[in-house]
Amino acid sequence: MRERSNEEWLAALRGARREEAVADLRVVLVRGLKAAFAGRGRGELETSVEDLAHEALMKVLDNLDSFRGESRFTTWAQKIAIRVAFTELRRKHWRDVSLQDVLEKGESRFSGLDTVVDSAPTPEETATRRLMLETLGRFIEEELTERQRRALVAVILGGMPLEEVARRMGTTRGALYKLLHDARKKLKKRIEAEGFSIEEVLGVDDER
């Protein structure tokens, strides 16, 4: 495989010798993925490196116009491939996790059951933090629909990826994003009506 400059890669992938350049780029992506995941167990990636490279290749070709030339073209393409692979790992991680478990874990934060003490807060800070979490939990319970509550707790507090929550709830990513957007607007309105600031209530969770 011949070395190419950034300009040569772009020209080849868009020109008459596209097939040859695509094959060369696939080799680069496979090599990069194998190096990135060399220390991981064979079973960790459910999809083969070759399949991941193919998916990444399609993303690279679809986004050639977004390449700004701030790094080597092959480095940029390999970063895309690694993101594709980590998305697959994330999907695999959440596949067997029950949505109910995620909701219970997220909701436990409102009762103070999982208070984190690594930062050694003072008793006053702990009490304030717990009060703010309980207040946020009450606002969520009183202001949001059941569907909004489940989505917000799963994504924001439970940490489940948007795509996975959408799949579990039988909706699309776009519809779920709109659901979360509306839920946040409701919460913001209630928080401000009660005389709190967004930072006081929602900022507490950021510190945790």
Secondary structure, DSSP 8 states (H G I E B T S, - for coil): -----HHHHHHHHHSTTHHHHHHHHHHHHHHHHHHHTTTS-TTT-SS-HHHHHHHHHHHHHHTGGG--SSS-HHHHHHHHHHHHHHHHHHHHHHHTS-HHHHHHHHHHGGGTTT---TT---HHHHHHHHHHHHHHHHHHHHHS-HHHHHHHIIIIIT---HHHHHHHTTS-HHHHHHHHHHHHHHHHHHHHHTT--HHHHHHHHHH-
